């Protein structure tokens, strides 16, 4: 499949799209014959056409570099992504335009555009990684919002919580732990990409875009929410354990009382 060049060659659009499943390397190689994929932070990047890059993250986000919206829909359809024709409303997505201009010796990023004097695979990879992290964070933010609602329900009935609720609490606690593990293991928000370590301009590009998208601040908010959720579950679990202990104590007391009654019966009646 051939992709036409953009009408304005100095304008490049990046679009990061959440997808329901992670695209594997063999799927991309099968669909795009001759595609050479390289790895960056456990994600894949490959050039499809002239200066058109596709970035596939390990946490379910595809980032398209220098593709039109129709081309993006076509690729999503070819990869069997449901809702491809309406991805703008079906899935979380974020776009960022880039202007290539020789007058910008260093990358300049604001809330609307990325301005730089060069464009290559490394630049595309840095921008794609950062945008995919932003969409990945948004995905986690929405997931945690749902868990916060569940946590509120726990607090509302905490005085009447029952022993039988222990199983649901353990399941909820496990989902919180998995959420935190996935964020730390997949989004790589605490370290800059390896390719930026020895390149000051790439490092500046990553740091500026990361700051513009507030990745670290959003990550800290997520960490705070996870800590809150963990605290609420631990409180509810402690109450359930306490009630369980009291229940067992009363069972033991009643068993002792029954044993005493039978002992007295055997001694005096028989």
C-alpha positions as CSV (number, residue, x, y, z in Angstrom):
1,X,0.0,0.0,0.0
2,X,1.4,3.4,-1.0
3,X,0.9,6.5,1.3
4,X,0.8,9.9,-0.2
5,X,2.9,12.7,1.2
6,X,1.3,15.4,3.2
7,X,0.3,18.6,1.4
8,X,2.5,20.6,3.7
9,X,5.8,18.7,3.9
10,X,6.9,20.9,6.9
11,X,3.9,19.9,9.0
12,X,3.9,16.5,10.6
13,X,1.1,15.1,12.8
14,X,1.6,12.6,15.6
15,X,-1.5,10.7,16.7
16,X,-1.4,8.2,19.6
17,X,-4.4,5.8,19.8
18,X,-5.4,3.4,22.6
19,X,-6.1,-0.1,21.3
20,X,-7.8,-3.0,23.1
21,X,-4.9,-5.4,22.5
22,X,-1.1,-5.2,22.2
23,X,0.1,-5.6,18.6
24,X,2.8,-8.2,18.3
25,X,5.9,-7.9,16.1
26,X,4.9,-10.8,13.8
27,X,1.5,-9.2,13.2
28,X,3.1,-6.0,11.9
29,X,5.7,-7.9,9.8
30,X,3.0,-10.1,8.3
31,X,0.8,-7.1,7.4
32,X,3.6,-4.8,6.2
33,X,5.9,-7.0,4.1
34,X,9.6,-5.9,4.3
35,X,8.9,-3.7,7.4
36,X,12.1,-3.4,9.5
37,X,11.2,-3.0,13.2
38,X,13.6,-1.7,15.9
39,X,13.0,-1.6,19.7
40,X,12.9,1.4,22.0
41,X,12.0,0.9,25.7
42,X,10.3,-2.5,24.9
43,X,8.2,-1.0,22.2
44,X,8.5,-1.3,18.4
45,X,9.1,1.4,15.7
46,X,9.1,0.9,12.0
47,X,9.0,3.1,8.9
48,X,6.0,2.6,6.6
49,X,6.4,4.7,3.5
50,X,8.6,7.8,3.2
51,X,9.1,9.4,6.7
52,X,6.0,7.8,8.0
53,X,6.6,5.9,11.3
54,X,4.4,3.5,13.3
55,X,5.2,3.1,17.0
56,X,3.7,0.2,18.8
57,X,4.0,0.3,22.6
58,X,4.0,-2.7,24.9
59,X,1.0,-1.3,26.9
60,X,-1.6,-1.1,24.1
61,X,-1.0,2.2,22.4
62,X,-0.3,2.8,18.7
63,X,1.3,6.1,17.7
64,X,1.2,7.2,14.0
65,X,3.7,9.7,12.8
66,X,3.1,11.7,9.6
67,X,-0.2,9.9,8.6
68,X,-3.5,11.4,7.7
69,X,-6.6,10.4,9.7
70,X,-7.8,8.3,6.8
71,X,-4.5,6.5,6.6
72,X,-4.7,5.8,10.3
73,X,-8.2,4.3,9.9
74,X,-6.9,2.2,7.1
75,X,-4.0,0.8,9.1
76,X,-6.2,0.2,12.2
77,X,-8.6,-1.7,9.9
78,X,-5.8,-3.8,8.4
79,X,-4.7,-4.7,12.0
80,X,-8.2,-5.8,12.8
81,X,-8.7,-3.1,15.5
82,X,-12.5,-2.8,16.3
83,X,-13.9,0.7,15.8
84,X,-11.1,1.6,13.4
85,X,-13.4,3.9,11.3
86,X,-14.4,5.9,14.4
87,X,-11.2,5.6,16.5
88,X,-11.5,9.3,17.4
89,X,-14.5,8.5,19.5
90,X,-14.1,4.8,20.1
91,X,-10.7,4.9,21.8
92,X,-8.6,7.3,23.8
93,X,-6.4,9.3,21.5
94,X,-4.1,12.3,21.5
95,X,-2.5,14.2,18.7
96,X,0.3,16.7,18.5
97,X,1.4,18.6,15.4
98,X,5.1,19.2,14.6
99,X,6.5,22.0,12.5
100,X,9.9,21.5,10.8
101,X,11.7,24.8,10.4
102,X,15.4,25.4,10.0
103,X,15.2,28.5,12.2
104,X,14.6,26.3,15.3
105,X,18.1,25.2,16.3
106,X,16.8,23.5,19.4
107,X,13.4,21.9,20.0
108,X,10.7,24.2,21.3
109,X,7.4,22.8,22.6
110,X,4.2,24.5,23.7
111,X,0.7,23.3,24.3
112,X,-0.1,23.4,20.6
113,X,3.0,22.4,18.6
114,X,6.4,20.8,18.5
115,X,8.9,23.0,16.7
116,X,12.3,21.7,15.5
117,X,14.7,21.9,12.6
118,X,15.0,18.2,12.0
119,X,13.0,15.1,11.6
120,X,14.2,11.5,11.6
121,X,13.5,8.1,13.2
122,X,15.1,9.0,16.5
123,X,13.0,12.2,16.8
124,X,9.9,10.3,15.8
125,X,10.6,7.6,18.3
126,X,11.0,10.1,21.2
127,X,7.8,12.0,20.4
128,X,5.9,8.8,19.8
129,X,7.1,7.2,23.1
130,X,6.1,10.3,25.1
131,X,2.7,10.6,23.5
132,X,2.0,6.9,24.0
133,X,3.0,7.2,27.7
134,X,0.5,10.1,28.0
135,X,-2.3,8.0,26.4
136,X,-1.3,5.0,28.6
137,X,-1.5,7.2,31.7
138,X,-4.9,8.5,30.7
139,X,-6.0,4.9,30.3
140,X,-4.8,4.2,33.9
141,X,-6.4,7.4,35.1
142,X,-9.8,6.3,33.9
143,X,-9.3,2.8,35.4
144,X,-8.4,4.3,38.7
145,X,-11.4,6.6,38.6
146,X,-13.6,3.5,38.5
147,X,-11.7,2.0,41.4
148,X,-12.1,5.2,43.4
149,X,-15.9,4.8,43.0
150,X,-15.7,1.3,44.3
151,X,-13.5,2.5,47.2
152,X,-16.2,5.1,48.0
153,X,-18.8,2.3,48.2
154,X,-16.5,0.4,50.6
155,X,-16.3,3.4,52.9
156,X,-20.1,4.0,52.7
157,X,-20.8,0.5,54.0
158,X,-17.7,0.0,56.2
159,X,-19.7,0.0,59.4
160,X,-21.9,-2.9,58.1
161,X,-19.2,-4.8,56.3
162,X,-19.5,-8.6,56.6
163,X,-17.1,-11.5,56.8
164,X,-18.4,-12.7,53.4
165,X,-17.0,-9.5,51.8
166,X,-13.5,-10.7,52.4
167,X,-13.2,-12.4,49.0
168,X,-14.3,-9.3,47.2
169,X,-11.9,-7.2,49.2
170,X,-9.0,-9.5,48.4
171,X,-9.9,-9.4,44.7
172,X,-10.1,-5.6,44.8
173,X,-6.7,-5.4,46.6
174,X,-5.2,-7.6,43.9
175,X,-6.4,-5.4,41.1
176,X,-4.9,-2.4,42.8
177,X,-1.5,-4.1,43.1
178,X,-1.7,-5.2,39.5
179,X,-2.5,-1.6,38.4
180,X,0.6,-0.2,40.1
181,X,2.8,-3.0,38.8
182,X,1.6,-2.4,35.2
183,X,2.3,1.4,35.5
184,X,5.8,1.0,36.8
185,X,6.6,-2.0,34.5
186,X,5.2,-0.7,31.3
187,X,5.0,3.1,31.2
188,X,8.7,3.7,32.2
189,X,7.8,7.2,33.5
190,X,10.8,7.4,35.9
191,X,13.6,7.1,33.4
192,X,14.3,8.9,30.1
193,X,14.7,6.7,27.0
194,X,18.1,5.2,26.4
195,X,18.5,6.9,23.0
196,X,18.3,10.3,24.7
197,X,21.2,9.7,27.1
198,X,23.9,10.7,24.7
199,X,22.0,13.2,22.7
200,X,21.3,16.6,24.4
201,X,18.8,17.7,21.8
202,X,16.8,14.4,22.0
203,X,17.0,14.7,25.8
204,X,15.7,18.3,25.6
205,X,12.9,17.2,23.3
206,X,11.8,14.4,25.7
207,X,12.0,16.5,28.8
208,X,10.1,19.4,27.3
209,X,7.3,17.2,25.9
210,X,7.1,15.2,29.1
211,X,6.8,18.4,31.1
212,X,4.2,19.8,28.6
213,X,2.1,16.6,29.0
214,X,2.7,16.7,32.8
215,X,3.6,13.0,32.8
216,X,5.5,13.1,36.2
217,X,2.7,15.1,37.9
218,X,0.0,12.8,36.6
219,X,2.1,9.8,37.7
220,X,2.3,11.3,41.2
221,X,-1.4,11.8,41.3
222,X,-1.9,8.2,40.2
223,X,0.5,7.1,43.0
224,X,-1.5,9.1,45.5
225,X,-4.7,7.5,44.4
226,X,-3.2,4.0,44.5
227,X,-2.0,4.7,48.1
228,X,-5.5,5.9,49.0
229,X,-7.1,2.8,47.5
230,X,-4.6,0.6,49.3
231,X,-5.3,2.3,52.6
232,X,-9.1,2.0,52.2
233,X,-8.8,-1.7,51.3
234,X,-6.5,-2.4,54.3
235,X,-8.9,-0.6,56.6
236,X,-11.8,-2.6,55.4
237,X,-9.8,-5.9,55.5
238,X,-8.7,-5.2,59.1
239,X,-12.3,-4.7,60.1
240,X,-13.3,-7.9,58.4
241,X,-10.5,-9.8,60.0
242,X,-11.4,-8.3,63.4
243,X,-15.0,-9.4,62.9
244,X,-13.8,-12.8,61.8
245,X,-11.7,-13.1,64.9
246,X,-14.6,-12.1,67.2
247,X,-16.8,-14.6,65.4
248,X,-14.2,-17.4,65.9
249,X,-13.9,-16.4,69.6
250,X,-17.6,-16.7,70.1
251,X,-17.6,-20.1,68.4
252,X,-14.9,-21.2,70.7
253,X,-16.8,-19.9,73.7
254,X,-19.9,-21.7,72.7
255,X,-18.1,-24.9,72.1
256,X,-16.5,-24.6,75.5
257,X,-19.9,-23.9,77.0
258,X,-21.5,-26.9,75.2
259,X,-18.6,-29.1,76.4
260,X,-19.2,-28.0,80.0
261,X,-22.9,-28.7,79.7
262,X,-22.2,-32.2,78.5
263,X,-19.7,-32.8,81.2
264,X,-22.2,-31.7,83.9
265,X,-24.9,-33.8,82.3
266,X,-22.6,-36.9,82.3
267,X,-21.5,-36.3,85.9
268,X,-24.9,-35.5,87.6
269,X,-27.5,-37.1,85.4
270,X,-25.9,-40.3,84.3
